[in-house]
Amino acid sequence: MASQPASPFPQTAADAPSAVASPPLPTVGIVGLGLIGGSLGLDLCRQGYRVLGVSRRLETCQRAVARGAVTAASQALASLAVADVIVLCTPLDALLPTVQQLLPHLSPETVLTDVGSVKQPVVATIAPLWPWFVGGHPMAGTTEQGIDAALENLFLHRPYVLTPTAQTPVTAVAQVERLARALGAAIYHCDPAEHDQAVAWISHLPVMVSTGLFQAWLREPSPTVRRLAQQLASSGFCDTSRVGGGNPELGTLMARYNREPLLASLRAYRQGLDQIIDAIEAEDWAAIAEVLHQGHQARPAFLE
Ligand code: NAP
């Protein structure tokens, strides 16, 4: 599925072998100064990029400037007319309206990219409107949101997925790769639909399963047992319920925009649960041991 380009190793602009030979740093626009947009801006500003931010609320723009996540910020998309590369970091449902409002302000070869967690519908909608669009997804985050949650080095050594199509200009892809390398991320290329299937397994399904754990605990009918479980909960429950406790807006948009792959992964998960229930009901301890053994063996290899 995913393939890495010839040089996947992180390289920051500051690490470039010859600063004299490097092309000048592009001016970067960021729309949506939240966790991801703010974190991108913090790293790029630190490396000397001129970063122009746009966000919905004035307070967010001011906070982004104060935090050093942008060189300047405004609520007006027209302020990005001078940007060479624009990174769309809004929630998924704001991407298309943002692009539609941006189009009149773009120069013919302005590179557009996004960071949305779902790629197929985003690429299918935006690429026909702007050929210099490169779908992107940095695979990093926290359960927090907003500009105050932005972190330096959030993307360091993390995968950064790009989903160019056969029509995407190679120079546009190179511009976005340059930014990803400046963040210290490891670049992967893949097909947008395969990206969505893969992230359904490792990101979107875990969010739903994790939130399902919490829902299951809430269904315990005895308040005494529920309270006791809460008091006894240790790292295991904290780890397994963590991703379900993240930004609810983000989780809902993942489900909405990645509906079919998420449903397929949830159905496969339910099938696995049914098998476990059947085995326990039948007191088939060999079957349970087999499932647990598979997980015990497969997990270390998976995490490698
Ligand atoms: P976030 O912290 O809520 O940030 C999004 C920001 O966008 C908000 O702070 C909001 O700022 C601004 N915004 C909302 N609508 C806007 C609009 N129409 N125009 C301009 N700005 C607008 O969310 P996030 O976690 O950074 O997620 C942003 C994107 O990153 C999403 O597409 C998500 O799929 C993707 N992503 C998230 C993660 C993750 O783990 N969180 C990981 C990878 C990718 P105001 O304060 O100005 O309203």
Residues whose N, C-alpha, C, O or C-beta is under 5 A from the ligand:
A	BS01	NAP	V31 G32 L33 G34 L35 I36 G37 V54 S55 R56 R57 T60 C89 T90 P91 L92 A94 V115 G116 S117 P138 A140 G141 T142 E144 Q145 G146 I147
